[in-house]
Amino acid sequence: MNPVSASSSRILVVDDHADIRDPLAAFLRRHDLEVLTAADAAAARALLRRHRIDLVVLDIMLPGEDGLSLCRHLAETSGTPVILLTAMAGQDERVAGLEIGADDYVTKPFDPRELVARIKGMLRRLSRAATGWPGRRYAFGDWTLDMDKRELRDAGGAPVALSSSELRLLGVLVERAGKVLSRDELLDLTRDGEVQNFDRSIDSQVSRLRKKLESDPRRPRLLKTSWGDGYVFTADVKPLPAAG
């Protein structure tokens, strides 16, 4: 993955309300961001196939396929960061978005300056992740994890998509292999800026990682539950030299 910077980043804004979508896109462009827009999930999917998108600002309530479904698709296929726009302020709704792979959320009505700050903050973190942690490469089982490039590869060398939250969690687990980590510890270790995770979001992220890592997610061999305590990564982890 190439380093991401705000000045070279392409943002996709997906909202069916033109009176929100178009002014927001114009505001983001004034802050040196390249912006594409879509009014629904179908149009968004078409743009995602044709363009490199660095971050998606995604309304939950869309006609046809809703934003949560599109967010889940992104988490499972590309790991493209997602900031959800939601008119629902309750914790359950926010948790639902984080559980399926969203990286952040903003509640409507919102201050566009706050959204710009969150977008640029996330892009800075992605840039640091791509350039700032030399040597964080690991092998375990049939897998190779490269935190520098934000890549997980299977035994055949094929990349496996991880959302930003899944990548953070896997990195924490791999770097603390053999240690039982409580949900509270995982919440603290995976906290990303102002984004608030919840116990349920950790459980959901673990479930998603098991589906990607385990041959039988119902009988995990790598990522096990320590009942009453939390989770433990039991694989034999070997650090690898930095990629040349």
N, C-alpha and C positions, 0 to 999 in steps of 0.2 A: 504493500500500500504506500502510495506517495504521501509525503507530509501534507497535511491540510492546513491552510491558512485562510483567514477571513477574506482576504483580497482575491483569492483564487477559487473561492467556494461557490458552488451552485446549490441553491436552496429550492426545493419544490414546496409550494404552498397549495394545499388541497382544502377547499372550502366551497360549498355550493352557494353561498351568499356573496354575490358580486360586490355588495356594499361593504363587505369585510375583506374579501380576497384581494380586490384590486387596489384599494388604498394601502393595505398592508404590504402588498408587493412593491408599490411605489415607495413606501417608507423604507423598506429593506434595501431597495436599490440606492436610495440616498445615503445609505450607510455602507456603500461599497460591496454589496453582495449581489451576485448574479442570481436572478429569480425566474423560475418557471411557475406557471399556475395551472391548476386543474379544478374543474367543478365537481368531479365525482371520481370514484375509485377506478372506473374503467379508463378514463382519460389519464389518470395518474399512472396506472400500470403501463399504458402506451408510452408515456414520457420516460418512465423508468427503464423501459427496454431500449429506448433510443439514445438516452443521455446518461452520462455519469452524474449521479446526484449524491451530494455529500451529506445532506441532512433534509428531512421532511418535516414540515409543519403541517399537522394533519388534524382536521376537525373530526370529532367522533361521529356526529350526526350527519350522515350523508345519504342522499337518495340511492336506492339499490344497495350495493355492498357498503356496509358501514365502515367507519374508520378503524374500529377495533379489528375487524377482519383483515383489512389491508395492513395494519400494524403487525398482526400475527404473521402474515405472509412475508413481510420484510424481515422480521426477526428470524424466520426459518430459512430464508433463502439468501439474503445478502448481508444482514446485520447493519443495514443503513440506519443511522441514528434517527429517532423519531421524537418530536415534541408534540404532544397531543394538545389540541384545543378543546376544552369541554365547558359546557354550560352548567354541568352538574358539579356542585362543590362538595358533595358528601365523600367521606373517606372510602366507602365501598367502590364508588365509581373510579376514584383515583387509583385504588389498589388494583382494580380490574385492568386498567391500562398498563400499570407497571408489571403485573403478573404475566402479561402476554408479550412483553419485550420493549415497551416504551421506555425512553430514557429520561423524560421529563414531561411535565404537563403544565399548562397555563389555563386558568379559569376565566371564562368570559363573564363580563366584559374585562378586557385587559389593557394595560398601558403598553403600547407598541415599543416604548423605550425599554421596558422590562424584558419583552420578548427578544429584542435585539441583543440585550446584555446576556440573556441565557443562550442564544444561538452562538454568539462570539465566544462565550465561556466554554461551551461544548466543543467548538472548533479548536480552541486553544488546547483543550485537554486531548483531543484527538491528535493534534500535531505533536504534543509532547510524547504521547504514547507511541507515535510512529518514529520519533527521532531521539528520544531522550533517555532510553533505558537500555544501553548496550549490554548484550550478553544474556538477556533473559530469554533463553531458549531451553526447552526441556523435552525429554522423551519419557514416555510412560506407556507400558503395554504396547499396543500397535500405533500409538499416537505421537505426534510431534506438535508442540505448542510453541509458537514464536510470538512473544509479547511485543517485541520490537515492531513486527509487521502486522500484529493483530491477526494472526493466522493459526488455525488448528487444521492439521492435515492427518488423514487416515493412513493405513498401512500402505496403500497404493500411491500416496502422495497427493491425493485429491483434497482440495480445500473443503472444509465444512463450515457453513455460515454460522456465526455467533453474533447475537446482539451485543451491544456495548455492556449491558448489565451481565449477560452470561459470560463474556470475556473477563470482566472484573472478578466475578465469583470464581471462575475456573482458575484464574491466576492466583487468587488468595488460597484456594484449596491446594493447588499444586505446590506452591511455595511453602506450605505448612503441612505437607503430606505426613500422615501418621498421627497428627494431633487432632483430638476431638475439639471442634469449634461449636460453641453454642450459637443459637440464632442471634442473640444480642451481639456476640463478637463478630459474626458475619455481617450484621447490619452496620456495625462501626467500620469494619475493614473494607466494605464495598461502598461506603457512602461516597456520593459523587456530587460535590458542591452543595447546592441547596436542595437537591432532590431528596425526598424523604422516602426511604424504603420501609417496609412493614414485614412482620413475621411471615405473613401469607405470601408476600412477594418472594422471600427467600425460598420458601417451600416450593413455590411454582418454578423458580429458576432452577432449583435442584432437579425437579421433575423433568424440565426441558433438557437439562444437561444429560441426565440419564438416558433419555431417548436418543440422544446423539452419540453418547459414548459407549453405552452398554449393549451387548448382544441381546440381553433379556432385561429390560428396565425394571421388571417386577422382582428380579433376583440380582440386584446390582453387585458387581465384584469390585468396582473401582471407587464408587462414591456411596458409602454405606451410612445408614442411620444408626446413631448411638442413642437408643431409646431413652428419652427423658433428658438427654444432654445436648444433642445437636447432630452434627454430621462429621464424618471423618473420611479423608481421601486415603485409601489404603494401597494405592499403586506404588510400585517401586519407581521413584522419579529420579532421572539422571540429568543433571545439567549438561547442556551442549555448548560448545564454543560459539561465539558470536558469528553470524553469517558474514561471509566475505563479500 
